Amino acid sequence: MTAAPATADGELGAALAALADDPERRPLLVALDFDGTLAPLVDDPDDSRMLPAAADALARLARTPGVLLALVSGRSVVDLHRRAGAPVGTVLIGSHGNERGRVGTYGLERDAIRLDPDQAELLVAVGAGLTAAARGRDGVWVQHKPAAAVLHTRMAAPDVARAATAQGLALADSLGIAALHGKDVVEIAVVLASKGDALAALRTELGAAVVLYAGDDTTDEHAFATLGPTDLAVKVGPGATVARLHTADPRTFCAHLAEFARALD
């Protein structure tokens, strides 16, 4: 992994324009992270809202022949569906690849996660351990998902966040589970999955010739790593990355995405 490239937005725009102009690069799978990519990062995840340019782009992409649309997020599928308001037909991958759903005509169509007894017991231990890490620490809280629990530290003071994060990572080690350590979060899942595995499986299932994937977090690096030389990997915001293309922030990326969708439409 290298430092985020100093790629000009002109290079990203040119790459997207070339992709839009080439009908041979179809079917095209456009798979996008949500928080930090289509929506600016906020302290309270419940306050997250998709940027208007992103909403317009998704609506156009959803009705474009030869284009397949997916959102890939750390949020649960239910939360992602409620928060994103994605167009009908959009595939939703939640919990970093652990959950799968689709936006149907009458609402969310979701594949339920079924844990075996050992996984269910382990999930209880994970939730209790992370709750202990949050206890007595202002700005630290725990989110519970169908197959994971997440320690959030974005609203905590830096020293408090460091201590809680260390305790969360130590819990994962003690349970023999690899934690996902992203931006101000420690997620411990009892079912092994990654955005990369989920993206690769979706690509095969849909028969996509080319994939455009954009994300901002360390967990998105797993998805970038599955892409080939003819695909487009876009890192949104600062940080080390394996992605070839880069843009400064969600607003800039969504402006590019809207232009790309208009070119396709």
N, C-alpha and C positions, 0 to 999 in steps of 0.2 A: 504494500500500500504506500502511495506517495502523497505528498502534500497536495492540497487542492490546486489544480492547474490554473494558471492565470489566463484561461481561455476567454477571449473576448466574446461578448454577446453576439457579435457579428458572426462568429464561427457557429454558434448554436443556431442562429437564425438561418444561416446558409445550409446547415445540415438538415434542418426541418423543412426548408423550402425544397431541397433536393428530394427529400422523402415524399413530400406532397406531390411533386411533379412526376414521380416514377410509378406508373401503374403496375409495373412488374413486381414491385415490392409489396405484394398483397397475397393473402390476407395480412393485415397489419394489426398487431395487438398493442394497444395503448394502455399500459398499466401504470398507475400513479399512486404514490403515497398520498396521505391526506394532510395530517398535521405537519406544518413546516414546509409543505409543498403546494397544496391547493388552498390551504388556510394558514395564516400567520400563527406562530406559536404564541400561546397565552398562558398566564399563570394557572388559571382554572380551566381544565379541559372542557367543562360544560359551557364555557363562553366561546368556544371555537366556532368560527363561521367561515364557510367557503367564500373566497373572493368572487365578486360579480363576474370578472373576466373568466374565472375558472368555470362557473356555472354555465355561462354562455358557450364556452368551448366544449364542455361535456355534452350539452344538448346537441350541438352541431355534429360532434363525433359520433354520437349514438345513432344518428340518422344517415350516416355516410356509408354507402355500400363498400364492402371490403374492409371495414374497420371494426375491430372488436374492442370493447372497452372494459377495463377492470380497475377497481380501487383496491389497494393492498395496504393494510394498516395494522398497527398494533392494537387498535381499538377492537372491542368485540364486534361481531357482525351486526348485532342489534343496535348498538350505539353508532356504528359507522352508517348504517342505513338511516337512522334518525337524524344524524348530524349532517350528512353529506347531501341528502335529497337527490341522489344520482338518478339518471334517466332509466326508464324501463329497459331491461335487457342487460344492464351493467352487472358484471360478476363482482361480488364482494368477497374479499379474502381478509379475514380478521384474525386477531390474536397472533400476529406474526406468522400466519400460515396454518394455525390450528383450527380455524373455522372457515367455512365456505357457505356462500349464499348467492342469491340472485335477486335483483329488483324485478318483481313481477308486476303484472297489470293491477293486481289487487293488493300489493304490498310485498313484504319480504318473504322469499322462499328460502328456507334455511335448512342446511344439513345439521342435525343435532349431534353434539359430541356425547359419546357414551364412554364413561370411565369404568374400568374394571375395579373390583374392590380394593386392590392394592393402590391403584392410582387415586381413588377417592380418599383413602386414608392419608396418602401422602399430601394431597391437596389441602386437607385439613391442617396438617403439620406446617405446610408452607404458609397458609393464611395466619395461623397462630404466631408463627415466628416473625413474620413481617409486621404483624400488629404490635408485637413486643418491641420491634425496632422503631416503630412510630410513636409508641406510648411516651408521653411527657415531652415530646419534641414539637414545638410550634412549627406549623407549615409542612409537616410530614404526614402523609395519609396513605391508606392502603385501598387499592381497587381490586375487587374480586371478579374474575372471569370464569367461564365454564371449565377451563383446564389450567388456570394459572392465577397467581396473585401478583400485584404490582405495587412496589413502594415508590411513591411520588415525593420528590424533594424540591420541586421548582420554587415553591413559595417559602422555603426555609432559608434561614441565614446560612452563609457558606460553611461555617464550622459545624453547624447542626446537620446540614446536608451531608457533609463528609462523614460524620460519625454514624448517621443512619445508613448511609450507603455501605460503609464498611461492615456494619452489622448484618445488612441484607446479603451481601456477598459471602460473608462467613457462614450464614445460614445455608445458602446454596451449597457451599463446600461440604458442610457437615451432613447434608442430605444426599450428597453425591450427584447433584444436579448442576448442569451448566447454566448459569444465569445470563440473561440478556441485559447488558449494562448499556443503556442508551442515554439520551439527553435528559438528565435529572430523573431517571427512573432505573429501578432494578426489577426486572420481571423474572419470576421463577415459574416455569411451566412443568407440568407432570407428564405431558405428552410431547415428545421431541418433534419439532417442526422449525422451519425457517421460511422467510420470505422467498429465499432463493429456490428451495425445494418446491414451494407452492407455485411460483412463477414458471419454473421449468415444466411442472406437471400440467399447468393450464395451457402453456404454449403447445405442448404435445397434443393435448386433448382437442384444442381448437384448430390445430394445423396451421399456426401462424408462420408465415415466411420471415417476417421481421417483427422485432419487439422494440417499442419505445418505452423505456422505464425511467421515471424520475423520482427521486427521494432525497431526504435531507439528513437522515440519521445513520448511526453506525449499523443498525439492523438492515438498512437498505443496501449495505455493501454486499450482503449475501446474494441479493437479487442482481446487483451489478455484475457479480462474479460469474453468473450463469450466462451472460450475454456474449455473443460472438462479434466478430469484426464488422459485420454488416448491420448490427443492431445499434441503437442509440441509447447510451446510458448518460443521464443528466444528473449531476450533483447540484442540489439547491442549497446555497448558503456555504459557510466556511467549514473547514475540517478536512482531514485526510481522506482520500478516496481513490478507488481504482477506476472511476468513471472518466471517460475521455472529455466529455463536455461539462460545462460548469456555468452557473449563473448565480447572481448575488443573493437573491431572496425570493420568497414566494410571489411577490407582486411582479417582479421582472419575469419570472418563469411563466406566470399565468398570462402575461401580455404576449409572450412568445407562443404559448399554447393556443391562445385565442386566434392569433394570426395564422397559425398552422391549421387550425380547424376551419377557418374561413377559406384558406387556400384549397383544402380538401373538398369543402362544401360547394 
